[in-house]
Amino acid sequence: MITTILGKTLRWYQSGDWIFDPFQIRADRVEYTLAQGPHTGRHAVQHFEYQRVAPGVETTAWYEETGAVVHITWYLDTQTTRRFAALPAWLAVNFPATGGDNSDPEFLARMRELAATGSDAPRTILSDQGYFEVLSSATT
């Protein structure tokens, strides 16, 4: 049984055939690659907020360069998740556009352009469940 999500490298499955592999959780950031899903190939490093809300329950939340707001509740005992995400309107209809790497300046420029020219509202809300496997651990 794991005691914290911090320091873990995961394979994370979300509804709608999303698979993040790997999904690495560090002290102040997540780094992930979407191996399967609506924007397969996306690689991102996101700084996040972390909180342990109860024994065995932790949360992470971040704002992506696309304008998406993401909040994950991690249930450690069952290795399940609850995702809440609010996606800008332009992103919800054009997921493949975000299939790049957010450390690439050209990709970031393209995201800024899409966000500036696309509509933010109405936002699409994702509220779904998933599960994860621990692939490796810096801590237990």
Residue frames as a rotation matrix with the C-alpha (Angstrom) as fourth column:
MET 1
0.577 0.816 0.000 0.00
0.816 -0.577 0.000 0.00
0.000 0.000 -1.000 0.00
ILE 2
-0.358 -0.696 0.622 1.28
0.642 -0.667 -0.377 3.44
0.678 0.265 0.686 -0.83
THR 3
-0.051 0.268 -0.962 1.23
0.941 -0.308 -0.136 6.22
-0.333 -0.913 -0.237 1.72
THR 4
0.108 0.114 -0.988 1.57
-0.105 -0.987 -0.125 9.23
-0.989 0.117 -0.095 -0.61
ILE 5
0.855 0.223 0.469 1.31
0.445 0.151 -0.883 10.03
-0.267 0.963 0.030 -4.29
LEU 6
0.764 -0.605 -0.225 4.40
-0.627 -0.778 -0.036 12.26
-0.154 0.169 -0.974 -4.12
GLY 7
-0.187 -0.973 0.138 7.53
-0.822 0.232 0.520 10.80
-0.538 -0.017 -0.843 -5.65
LYS 8
0.007 0.280 0.960 5.66
0.151 0.949 -0.278 8.21
-0.989 0.147 -0.035 -7.69
THR 9
-0.732 -0.071 -0.678 5.77
-0.663 -0.157 0.732 7.33
-0.158 0.985 0.068 -11.38
LEU 10
-0.208 0.817 0.538 2.41
-0.182 0.508 -0.842 5.97
-0.961 -0.273 0.043 -12.49
ARG 11
-0.934 0.336 0.125 0.45
0.181 0.141 0.973 4.59
0.309 0.931 -0.192 -15.38
TRP 12
-0.680 0.696 -0.229 -2.87
-0.071 -0.374 -0.925 6.36
-0.729 -0.613 0.304 -15.00
TYR 13
-0.791 0.515 0.330 -6.10
0.551 0.367 0.749 5.36
0.265 0.775 -0.574 -16.74
GLN 14
-0.692 0.647 -0.319 -9.09
-0.285 -0.651 -0.704 7.72
-0.663 -0.396 0.635 -17.04
SER 15
0.137 0.827 0.545 -12.48
0.460 0.434 -0.775 7.15
-0.877 0.356 -0.321 -18.64
GLY 16
0.852 0.245 -0.462 -12.76
-0.286 -0.520 -0.805 7.83
-0.438 0.818 -0.373 -22.33
ASP 17
0.804 -0.554 0.217 -9.65
0.589 0.688 -0.424 5.72
0.086 0.469 0.879 -23.07
TRP 18
0.642 -0.657 0.395 -7.16
-0.580 -0.753 -0.311 8.22
0.502 -0.030 -0.864 -21.64
ILE 19
0.794 -0.505 -0.339 -3.87
0.608 0.688 0.397 6.59
0.033 -0.521 0.853 -20.61
PHE 20
0.734 -0.632 0.250 -1.09
-0.628 -0.771 -0.104 8.68
0.259 -0.081 -0.963 -19.12
ASP 21
0.854 -0.484 0.193 2.18
0.356 0.813 0.461 6.75
-0.380 -0.325 0.866 -19.27
PRO 22
-0.446 -0.123 -0.886 4.29
0.833 0.304 -0.462 7.79
0.327 -0.945 -0.033 -17.56
PHE 23
0.550 0.519 0.654 2.70
0.062 -0.807 0.588 10.21
0.833 -0.283 -0.476 -15.09
GLN 24
-0.283 -0.783 -0.554 5.33
0.748 0.181 -0.638 11.43
0.600 -0.595 0.534 -12.63
ILE 25
0.782 0.563 0.268 4.47
0.219 -0.651 0.727 13.30
0.583 -0.509 -0.633 -9.45
ARG 26
-0.340 -0.933 -0.120 7.23
0.627 -0.130 -0.768 15.35
0.701 -0.337 0.629 -7.83
ALA 27
-0.575 0.048 -0.817 7.21
0.770 -0.305 -0.560 17.79
-0.276 -0.951 0.138 -4.93
ASP 28
-0.291 0.442 -0.848 5.81
-0.020 -0.889 -0.457 20.73
-0.957 -0.115 0.268 -6.93
ARG 29
-0.259 0.184 -0.948 5.11
-0.932 -0.305 0.195 19.47
-0.253 0.935 0.250 -10.44
VAL 30
0.401 0.327 0.856 3.64
0.043 0.926 -0.374 16.70
-0.915 0.186 0.357 -12.53
GLU 31
-0.448 -0.476 -0.757 5.16
-0.805 -0.154 0.573 15.51
-0.389 0.866 -0.313 -15.76
TYR 32
0.065 0.579 0.813 3.13
-0.032 0.816 -0.578 13.37
-0.997 0.012 0.072 -18.08
THR 33
-0.863 -0.142 -0.485 2.82
-0.492 0.013 0.871 11.91
-0.117 0.990 -0.081 -21.55
LEU 34
0.181 0.965 0.192 -0.57
-0.700 0.263 -0.664 10.97
-0.691 -0.014 0.723 -22.92
ALA 35
-0.790 -0.538 0.293 -0.01
-0.257 0.725 0.639 7.52
-0.557 0.429 -0.711 -24.43
GLN 36
-0.703 0.655 0.277 -3.64
0.646 0.425 0.635 7.13
0.298 0.625 -0.721 -25.53
GLY 37
-0.096 0.757 -0.646 -6.58
0.716 -0.398 -0.573 9.49
-0.691 -0.518 -0.504 -25.69
PRO 38
0.767 0.615 0.186 -7.85
0.557 -0.492 -0.669 12.60
-0.320 0.617 -0.719 -27.44
HIS 39
0.820 -0.562 -0.105 -4.44
-0.549 -0.722 -0.421 14.29
0.161 0.403 -0.901 -27.64
THR 40
0.856 -0.496 0.147 -2.11
0.441 0.849 0.292 11.29
-0.270 -0.185 0.945 -27.81
GLY 41
0.180 -0.902 0.393 1.53
0.839 -0.067 -0.539 12.28
0.513 0.427 0.745 -27.70
ARG 42
0.635 0.054 0.771 1.02
-0.203 -0.951 0.234 15.34
0.745 -0.305 -0.593 -25.51
HIS 43
-0.026 -0.673 -0.739 3.90
0.887 0.325 -0.327 15.80
0.461 -0.664 0.589 -23.11
ALA 44
0.413 0.227 0.882 3.66
-0.078 -0.956 0.283 18.40
0.907 -0.185 -0.377 -20.36
VAL 45
-0.567 -0.477 -0.672 5.27
0.735 0.076 -0.674 19.59
0.372 -0.876 0.307 -17.18
GLN 46
0.217 0.737 0.641 2.81
0.110 -0.671 0.734 21.41
0.970 -0.089 -0.226 -14.91
HIS 47
-0.908 -0.392 0.148 3.41
-0.067 -0.211 -0.975 23.09
0.414 -0.895 0.165 -11.57
PHE 48
-0.047 0.956 -0.290 0.65
0.210 0.293 0.933 22.12
0.977 -0.017 -0.214 -9.19
GLU 49
-0.199 0.146 0.969 -0.92
-0.924 -0.356 -0.137 22.56
0.325 -0.923 0.206 -5.79
TYR 50
-0.377 -0.001 -0.926 -0.92
0.106 0.993 -0.044 19.50
0.920 -0.114 -0.375 -3.53
GLN 51
-0.244 0.281 0.928 -2.87
-0.937 -0.317 -0.150 18.70
0.252 -0.906 0.340 -0.40
ARG 52
-0.821 0.134 -0.556 -3.36
0.264 0.951 -0.161 15.66
0.507 -0.279 -0.816 1.80
VAL 53
-0.312 0.801 0.511 -7.02
-0.612 -0.581 0.537 16.05
0.727 -0.145 0.671 2.73
ALA 54
0.649 0.433 0.626 -7.33
-0.753 0.482 0.447 12.89
-0.108 -0.762 0.639 4.86
PRO 55
-0.277 -0.744 0.608 -5.36
-0.517 0.649 0.559 9.72
-0.810 -0.159 -0.565 5.50
GLY 56
-0.465 -0.001 0.885 -5.14
0.501 0.824 0.264 7.98
-0.730 0.566 -0.383 2.13
VAL 57
0.548 0.659 0.515 -6.72
0.823 -0.315 -0.473 10.86
-0.149 0.684 -0.714 0.18
GLU 58
-0.375 -0.716 -0.589 -4.61
0.421 -0.698 0.580 13.46
-0.826 -0.030 0.563 -1.63
THR 59
0.753 0.629 0.195 -5.36
0.487 -0.333 -0.807 16.10
-0.443 0.703 -0.557 -4.25
THR 60
-0.578 -0.814 -0.053 -3.45
0.556 -0.440 0.705 17.81
-0.597 0.378 0.707 -7.00
ALA 61
0.643 0.764 0.057 -4.64
0.592 -0.448 -0.670 20.81
-0.487 0.465 -0.740 -9.03
TRP 62
-0.503 -0.834 -0.227 -3.08
0.443 -0.475 0.761 22.82
-0.742 0.282 0.608 -11.82
TYR 63
0.623 0.551 -0.555 -3.74
-0.176 -0.593 -0.786 25.30
-0.762 0.588 -0.272 -14.63
GLU 64
0.067 -0.588 0.806 -2.48
0.782 0.532 0.324 24.27
-0.619 0.609 0.496 -18.08
GLU 65
-0.745 -0.462 -0.482 -1.11
0.072 -0.773 0.630 26.56
-0.664 0.434 0.609 -20.80
THR 66
-0.776 0.542 0.324 -4.21
0.485 0.184 0.855 25.66
0.404 0.820 -0.405 -22.84
GLY 67
-0.538 0.604 0.588 -6.42
-0.670 -0.730 0.137 27.31
0.512 -0.320 0.797 -20.21
ALA 68
0.238 0.610 -0.756 -7.63
0.045 0.770 0.636 23.97
0.970 -0.185 0.156 -18.82
VAL 69
-0.166 -0.184 0.969 -8.06
-0.957 -0.207 -0.203 23.73
0.238 -0.961 -0.142 -15.06
VAL 70
0.081 0.080 -0.994 -7.42
-0.144 0.987 0.068 20.21
0.986 0.138 0.091 -13.69
HIS 71
-0.115 -0.079 0.990 -8.12
-0.992 -0.045 -0.119 18.79
0.054 -0.996 -0.074 -10.24
ILE 72
-0.025 0.036 -0.999 -7.42
-0.215 0.976 0.041 15.16
0.976 0.216 -0.017 -9.31
THR 73
0.355 0.111 0.928 -8.39
-0.931 0.130 0.341 13.41
-0.083 -0.985 0.149 -6.09
TRP 74
-0.269 -0.575 -0.773 -6.15
-0.513 0.765 -0.390 10.40
0.815 0.292 -0.501 -5.46
TYR 75
0.689 0.478 0.544 -7.56
-0.723 0.415 0.552 7.57
0.038 -0.774 0.632 -3.30
LEU 76
-0.206 -0.974 -0.098 -4.43
-0.960 0.220 -0.173 5.72
0.190 0.059 -0.980 -2.26
ASP 77
-0.350 0.077 0.933 -5.96
-0.535 0.802 -0.267 2.59
-0.769 -0.593 -0.239 -0.68
THR 78
0.465 0.642 0.609 -7.93
0.187 0.601 -0.777 1.68
-0.865 0.476 0.159 -3.81
GLN 79
-0.627 -0.779 0.015 -5.53
0.289 -0.216 0.933 3.34
-0.723 0.589 0.361 -6.28
THR 80
0.058 0.731 0.680 -8.45
0.998 -0.058 -0.023 5.15
0.023 0.680 -0.733 -7.89
THR 81
-0.905 -0.367 -0.213 -8.94
0.360 -0.930 0.075 8.76
-0.225 -0.009 0.974 -8.96
ARG 82
0.369 0.929 0.016 -11.62
0.822 -0.318 -0.472 11.34
-0.433 0.188 -0.881 -9.46
ARG 83
-0.735 -0.633 0.243 -10.87
0.665 -0.604 0.440 13.95
-0.132 0.485 0.864 -12.14
PHE 84
0.571 0.769 -0.287 -12.52
0.594 -0.629 -0.501 17.33
-0.566 0.116 -0.816 -12.49
ALA 85
-0.650 -0.755 0.080 -11.36
0.604 -0.450 0.658 19.44
-0.461 0.476 0.749 -15.43
ALA 86
0.529 0.733 -0.428 -12.75
0.271 -0.623 -0.734 22.61
-0.805 0.272 -0.528 -17.00
LEU 87
-0.380 -0.674 0.634 -11.74
0.777 0.139 0.613 22.89
-0.501 0.726 0.471 -20.66
PRO 88
-0.476 0.190 -0.859 -11.97
-0.376 -0.927 0.003 26.03
-0.795 0.324 0.512 -22.78
ALA 89
0.574 0.815 0.072 -14.45
-0.243 0.254 -0.936 25.72
-0.782 0.520 0.343 -25.65
TRP 90
0.489 -0.431 -0.758 -11.72
-0.864 -0.121 -0.489 25.88
0.119 0.894 -0.431 -28.33
LEU 91
-0.591 -0.778 0.214 -9.82
-0.804 0.589 -0.079 23.02
-0.065 -0.218 -0.974 -26.66
ALA 92
-0.216 0.590 0.778 -12.84
-0.324 0.708 -0.627 20.75
-0.921 -0.388 0.038 -26.22
VAL 93
0.822 0.569 0.007 -13.42
-0.157 0.238 -0.958 20.73
-0.547 0.787 0.286 -29.99
ASN 94
0.730 -0.624 -0.280 -9.75
-0.407 -0.067 -0.911 20.56
0.549 0.779 -0.302 -30.99
PHE 95
0.843 -0.381 0.379 -7.91
-0.215 0.407 0.888 18.15
-0.493 -0.830 0.261 -28.65
PRO 96
0.659 -0.635 0.403 -5.46
0.748 0.606 -0.270 16.97
-0.073 0.480 0.874 -31.33
ALA 97
0.641 -0.413 0.647 -4.00
0.039 -0.824 -0.565 20.50
0.766 0.387 -0.513 -31.49
THR 98
0.599 -0.384 0.702 -2.50
-0.796 -0.375 0.475 19.98
0.081 -0.844 -0.530 -28.04
GLY 99
0.987 -0.160 -0.011 -0.56
0.160 0.987 0.013 16.84
0.009 -0.015 1.000 -28.97
GLY 100
0.396 -0.895 0.206 2.83
-0.019 -0.232 -0.972 18.56
0.918 0.381 -0.109 -28.57
ASP 101
0.020 -0.557 -0.830 5.31
0.937 0.300 -0.179 19.26
0.348 -0.774 0.528 -25.81
ASN 102
0.883 0.451 0.129 4.79
0.384 -0.853 0.354 22.26
0.270 -0.263 -0.926 -23.55
SER 103
0.360 -0.831 -0.424 8.55
0.351 -0.301 0.887 22.72
-0.864 -0.468 0.184 -23.19
ASP 104
-0.370 -0.409 0.834 8.74
0.917 -0.019 0.398 23.54
-0.146 0.912 0.382 -26.94
PRO 105
-0.646 0.077 -0.759 8.54
0.094 -0.979 -0.179 27.33
-0.757 -0.187 0.625 -27.57
GLU 106
-0.901 0.337 -0.275 6.81
-0.351 -0.189 0.917 26.80
0.257 0.923 0.288 -30.94
PHE 107
-0.463 0.752 -0.469 4.16
0.667 0.644 0.375 24.64
0.584 -0.139 -0.800 -29.29
LEU 108
-0.362 0.302 -0.882 3.59
0.775 -0.428 -0.465 27.28
-0.518 -0.852 -0.079 -26.59
ALA 109
-0.851 0.043 -0.523 3.25
-0.260 -0.900 0.351 30.01
-0.456 0.435 0.777 -29.23
ARG 110
-0.759 0.601 -0.250 0.66
-0.039 0.341 0.939 27.89
0.650 0.723 -0.235 -31.07
MET 111
-0.327 0.649 -0.687 -1.29
0.919 0.388 -0.070 27.33
0.221 -0.654 -0.723 -27.82
ARG 112
-0.570 0.081 -0.817 -1.28
0.355 -0.873 -0.334 31.09
-0.741 -0.481 0.469 -27.09
GLU 113
-0.912 0.217 -0.347 -2.55
-0.410 -0.496 0.766 31.77
-0.006 0.841 0.542 -30.61
LEU 114
-0.571 0.732 -0.372 -5.32
0.360 0.631 0.688 29.17
0.738 0.259 -0.624 -30.34
ALA 115
-0.314 0.433 -0.845 -6.35
0.932 -0.029 -0.361 30.49
-0.181 -0.901 -0.394 -26.91
ALA 116
-0.724 -0.021 -0.689 -6.37
0.063 -0.997 -0.035 34.10
-0.687 -0.069 0.724 -28.15
THR 117
-0.800 0.392 -0.455 -8.48
-0.580 -0.308 0.754 33.34
0.155 0.867 0.474 -31.22
GLY 118
-0.552 0.604 -0.575 -10.70
0.314 0.789 0.528 30.60
0.773 0.111 -0.625 -29.80
SER 119
0.215 0.751 0.624 -13.64
-0.502 -0.463 0.730 30.90
0.838 -0.471 0.277 -27.45
ASP 120
-0.834 -0.486 0.263 -13.14
-0.439 0.293 -0.850 30.22
0.335 -0.824 -0.457 -23.76
ALA 121
-0.594 0.709 0.380 -16.83
-0.290 0.252 -0.923 29.67
-0.750 -0.659 0.055 -23.03
PRO 122
0.697 0.398 0.597 -18.83
-0.706 0.230 0.670 27.65
0.129 -0.888 0.440 -22.62
ARG 123
-0.412 -0.884 0.220 -16.35
-0.911 0.399 -0.106 25.41
0.006 -0.244 -0.970 -20.86
THR 124
0.349 0.405 -0.845 -16.60
-0.358 0.891 0.279 21.64
0.866 0.205 0.456 -21.16
ILE 125
0.133 -0.233 0.963 -16.53
-0.988 0.052 0.149 19.91
-0.084 -0.971 -0.224 -17.79
LEU 126
-0.056 -0.198 -0.979 -14.92
-0.222 0.958 -0.181 16.51
0.974 0.207 -0.098 -17.35
SER 127
-0.099 0.052 0.994 -15.91
-0.994 0.049 -0.102 14.75
-0.054 -0.997 0.047 -14.16
ASP 128
0.626 0.245 -0.740 -14.94
-0.461 0.882 -0.099 11.12
0.629 0.403 0.665 -14.21
GLN 129
0.697 -0.328 0.638 -13.18
-0.502 0.412 0.761 8.28
-0.512 -0.850 0.122 -12.44
GLY 130
0.476 -0.600 -0.643 -10.00
-0.548 0.370 -0.750 6.35
0.688 0.709 -0.152 -13.12
TYR 131
0.953 -0.278 0.119 -7.34
0.070 0.585 0.808 4.18
-0.294 -0.762 0.578 -11.58
PHE 132
0.517 -0.841 -0.162 -3.56
-0.781 -0.386 -0.491 4.02
0.351 0.380 -0.856 -11.48
GLU 133
0.847 -0.433 -0.307 -0.68
0.484 0.868 0.111 1.60
0.219 -0.242 0.945 -11.18
VAL 134
0.709 -0.700 -0.087 2.56
-0.503 -0.588 0.634 2.55
-0.495 -0.406 -0.769 -9.43
LEU 135
0.872 -0.445 -0.201 5.47
0.030 0.460 -0.888 1.91
0.488 0.768 0.414 -11.80
SER 136
-0.151 -0.926 -0.345 8.25
0.695 0.148 -0.703 3.20
0.703 -0.346 0.622 -9.57
SER 137
0.873 0.480 -0.090 8.72
0.354 -0.495 0.793 5.12
0.336 -0.724 -0.602 -6.39
ALA 138
-0.084 -0.874 0.479 11.24
-0.095 -0.472 -0.877 7.59
0.992 -0.119 -0.043 -5.07
THR 139
-0.729 -0.027 0.684 9.54
-0.680 -0.080 -0.729 7.15
0.075 -0.996 0.040 -1.68
THR 140
-0.696 0.535 -0.479 7.13
0.362 0.838 0.408 4.60
0.620 0.111 -0.777 -0.22
